[in-house]
Amino acid sequence: MASPLLCDNVTPECPVEASIYGYYPNTFANCFFAAFFGLFTFLNVYLGWRYRTWTYMIGMGLGCLSSCVGYAGRIMLHTNPFNSTAFKLQITLLIIAPAYLSAAIYLTLKHICLCFGEKWSRIRPRFYTWIFIFADSISLALQGAGGGIAASAGSNSKLRAKGDHLAMAGIVWQVFTLTAFGVFVVDFVVRRKRALKLHPFSEEAKATISSSKFRLFALGLATAFIAIFLRCVYRIPEMSGGWRNPIMQNEMLFIICEGV
């Protein structure tokens, strides 16, 4: 068998098992997710334009678009698992996509605190946006740079290791940032709930919390947050084992943990 680094197509000397993922990516699953995120790219842009939620629209739009193109790269890998361009495209975009999505989620905490009572927030609501977007930018930069370096390293193992370490640092930082955000959200909800007897909701807050649209939105945010958190936790063992490790080559695990 030829060295995987010298392979550019599947041949008897370069079997699919020698590729980084070790399999032909499932066409149906990747087409589904590419279409799913493509659809939600347009929906987020439309809703953001309609309701003038520009910053939230940018975060959600870029996150969905990155995922869509990333899964398109995996579709290309089904045709040729040794396609280096497709590999670089999918690994870079699928790594950074959650950073955009989580940035959009971070924006909501400020407005929730302002609506339901900012005095029960540990810090001033306006600082949430700056703190978490800044932290997310660090994660995005590390993951984007690391993924790009690792995917372009070729036979340079030292350069590839540097890229891996950068991407891993970005993922770990993202998990830490998500955890901190979750703690602030839970802390605010608990403190506000305890204060309800002495400090009931304002009329605006009552109308908001009784709105079915807000409840669905809150449920969607919570679901998205949990999914992004689990996806980032999955990426840690997937990337830490090095290229072609058993977790990286487990397609079903990838579909479950990345696709959510």
C-alpha positions in Angstrom: 0.0 0.0 0.0 1.3 3.4 -0.9 1.8 6.2 1.7 -1.6 8.0 2.3 0.2 11.3 1.8 1.0 10.3 -1.8 -2.5 9.2 -2.6 -4.8 11.5 -4.6 -7.5 8.9 -5.5 -8.8 5.5 -4.5 -6.8 2.7 -6.2 -5.7 -0.8 -5.3 -2.5 0.8 -3.9 -4.5 3.5 -2.1 -7.6 1.9 -0.6 -10.3 4.1 1.0 -9.2 2.7 4.4 -5.9 4.7 4.0 -7.8 8.0 3.7 -8.1 10.3 6.8 -11.6 9.2 7.5 -11.2 5.7 6.3 -14.6 5.5 4.6 -16.7 7.0 1.8 -18.9 9.7 3.6 -22.5 8.8 3.5 -24.2 10.7 0.6 -27.7 10.7 2.0 -26.7 12.1 5.5 -24.4 14.8 4.1 -26.9 15.9 1.4 -29.6 16.1 4.1 -27.5 18.3 6.4 -26.2 20.4 3.5 -29.8 21.0 2.4 -31.0 21.5 6.1 -28.4 24.2 6.9 -28.8 25.8 3.4 -32.5 26.2 4.1 -31.9 27.7 7.5 -29.3 30.1 6.0 -32.0 31.6 3.9 -34.6 31.5 6.7 -32.3 33.3 9.1 -31.4 36.0 6.6 -35.1 36.5 5.7 -36.2 36.7 9.4 -33.2 38.9 10.3 -34.0 41.3 7.5 -37.7 41.3 8.3 -37.3 42.0 12.1 -34.1 44.0 11.8 -32.0 41.7 14.1 -28.9 42.3 12.1 -26.2 41.0 14.4 -28.2 37.9 15.4 -28.8 37.3 11.7 -25.1 37.6 10.8 -24.2 35.0 13.5 -26.9 32.5 12.6 -26.5 33.1 8.9 -22.7 32.5 8.9 -23.0 29.5 11.1 -25.6 27.8 8.9 -23.8 28.8 5.7 -20.5 27.4 7.0 -22.2 24.2 7.9 -23.9 23.9 4.5 -20.7 24.4 2.6 -18.8 22.1 5.0 -21.3 19.3 4.4 -21.0 20.0 0.6 -17.2 19.3 1.1 -18.1 15.9 2.6 -20.3 15.1 -0.4 -17.2 15.8 -2.5 -15.3 13.4 -0.3 -17.7 10.6 -1.2 -16.6 10.8 -4.8 -12.9 10.9 -3.8 -11.9 10.4 -0.1 -8.4 11.7 -1.0 -9.7 15.0 -2.3 -7.5 17.4 -0.3 -9.5 20.5 -1.3 -12.8 18.9 -0.2 -11.1 17.8 3.1 -9.8 21.3 3.8 -13.2 22.8 3.0 -15.2 20.6 5.3 -12.9 20.3 8.3 -12.3 24.1 8.4 -15.9 25.2 8.0 -17.5 22.5 10.2 -15.0 23.3 13.0 -15.7 27.1 13.0 -19.5 27.0 12.2 -20.6 26.5 15.9 -18.6 29.5 16.9 -20.8 31.7 14.7 -24.0 30.0 16.0 -22.9 30.3 19.7 -22.1 34.0 19.1 -25.7 34.6 18.0 -26.9 32.8 21.1 -24.7 34.9 23.4 -26.5 38.1 22.1 -29.8 37.0 23.6 -28.8 37.0 27.2 -28.4 40.8 27.3 -32.0 41.3 26.1 -33.4 38.6 28.4 -31.9 40.3 31.4 -33.1 43.7 30.4 -36.7 42.3 30.0 -36.9 40.3 33.2 -34.9 42.5 35.5 -31.2 43.4 35.0 -30.7 43.9 38.8 -30.6 40.1 39.2 -27.8 39.7 36.7 -24.3 39.3 38.2 -22.9 41.8 35.7 -24.4 44.5 33.6 -26.3 43.0 30.7 -24.5 45.1 28.0 -21.3 43.5 29.0 -22.5 40.0 28.2 -22.3 40.7 24.5 -18.8 42.1 24.6 -17.4 39.4 26.9 -18.7 36.4 25.2 -18.4 37.7 21.6 -14.7 38.5 22.4 -14.2 35.0 23.9 -15.9 33.5 20.9 -13.7 35.5 18.5 -10.6 33.9 20.2 -12.1 30.5 19.7 -13.0 31.2 16.1 -9.5 32.5 15.3 -7.7 29.5 17.0 -10.0 26.9 15.3 -9.9 28.5 11.9 -6.1 28.9 11.9 -5.5 25.5 13.4 -7.8 23.7 11.0 -6.4 25.5 8.0 -2.8 24.8 9.0 -3.4 21.2 9.8 -5.3 20.6 6.5 -2.6 22.3 4.5 0.4 20.7 6.2 0.7 17.8 3.8 3.7 15.6 4.8 5.0 18.2 7.3 4.1 16.4 10.6 5.4 19.2 12.8 3.3 21.8 11.0 0.3 19.5 11.1 0.8 19.0 14.9 0.9 22.8 15.4 -2.3 23.1 13.5 -3.9 20.4 15.6 -2.8 22.0 18.8 -4.2 25.4 17.8 -7.6 23.9 16.8 -7.7 21.9 20.0 -7.0 25.0 22.0 -9.8 26.8 20.2 -12.3 23.9 20.9 -11.4 23.7 24.6 -11.7 27.4 24.9 -15.1 27.3 23.2 -16.3 24.6 25.6 -15.1 26.7 28.5 -16.9 29.8 27.1 -20.1 27.8 26.6 -19.9 26.5 30.1 -19.4 30.0 31.6 -22.4 31.3 29.5 -24.6 28.4 30.7 -23.6 29.2 34.3 -24.6 32.8 33.9 -27.9 31.9 32.3 -28.8 29.4 35.1 -27.7 31.8 37.8 -29.9 34.6 36.4 -33.0 32.3 36.0 -32.6 31.0 39.6 -32.0 34.4 41.2 -35.0 35.9 39.3 -37.3 33.1 40.2 -36.4 33.4 43.9 -37.2 37.1 43.8 -40.6 36.8 42.2 -42.6 37.0 45.5 -41.2 40.3 46.5 -40.4 41.6 42.9 -43.0 40.4 40.4 -42.5 40.6 36.7 -43.2 43.9 34.9 -46.1 44.0 32.5 -43.6 43.7 29.6 -42.0 40.7 31.2 -45.4 39.1 31.9 -46.5 39.6 28.3 -43.1 38.2 27.0 -43.1 35.0 29.2 -46.7 34.2 28.3 -46.0 34.5 24.6 -45.9 31.2 22.8 -43.4 32.7 20.3 -41.0 33.6 23.1 -41.4 30.1 24.7 -40.7 28.4 21.4 -37.7 30.8 20.8 -36.3 30.0 24.3 -36.8 26.3 23.7 -35.0 26.6 20.4 -32.1 28.5 22.0 -31.7 25.9 24.8 -31.8 23.1 22.3 -29.2 24.8 20.1 -27.0 25.5 23.1 -27.0 21.9 24.3 -26.4 20.6 20.8 -23.4 23.0 20.2 -22.0 22.1 23.6 -22.2 18.4 23.0 -20.7 18.8 19.5 -17.7 20.8 20.9 -17.2 18.2 23.6 -17.2 15.5 20.9 -14.6 17.4 18.9 -12.1 17.2 21.8 -11.5 13.4 21.8 -12.0 13.4 18.0 -9.1 15.8 17.4 -6.9 14.8 20.4 -6.4 11.3 19.0 -4.6 12.5 15.9 -5.5 11.9 12.3 -7.1 8.5 11.4 -7.9 7.7 15.0 -10.8 5.4 15.7 -13.2 8.2 16.9 -12.4 10.3 13.8 -13.1 7.3 11.6 -16.4 6.4 13.2 -18.9 7.9 10.8 -22.1 7.1 12.8 -20.6 8.9 15.8 -19.8 11.9 13.6 -23.3 12.1 12.1 -24.9 11.9 15.6 -22.6 14.4 17.4 -21.8 16.8 14.5 -25.1 16.7 12.8 -27.1 17.8 15.8 
